[in-house]
Amino acid sequence: MHAGHFSFSFCAIAWIALASGMAGCSYNTEQPCSDRTATYNASVAAIFNAQCAGCHGGENPEAGLALDNYPSSVDAVLSGDVIDRITRETDDALVMPPNGSFQICDIALIEQWAEAGAPE
């Protein structure tokens, strides 16, 4: 067996194994983030602390927007400002965070939280 045949066979076997593993995937396309609860204390606070509080927290939050506590977070999200900024295209100058690093599930969870009235 020469090297080219081995390489092709190995790739074919790897592809078949990968495809058969994916066939059993139970990814929920209707609610891909359904394993988290859309409340501030259960999930939203952790997202804001990881993604936003570095700039929008503490004694002097950037742009006067604090996302490191529940009352300020509720106001900012229910006004639509936060959702507007986190759902912009990553190359938009107004996207937040500036590197556009929010995960799709995090955005979906924040949107669900807002739609539910932003429960604590």
BELURMO-V825883 format. One record per helix or strand. SS is the DSSP state (2 for helix, 1 for strand). FROM is the first residue (numbers start at 1). TO is the last residue. If there is no record, write none. Layout:
ss=<SS/SS>
from=<FROM/FROM>
to=<TO/TO>
This chain:
ss=<2/2/2/2/2/2>
from=<3/40/62/70/81/104>
to=<23/51/64/78/86/115>
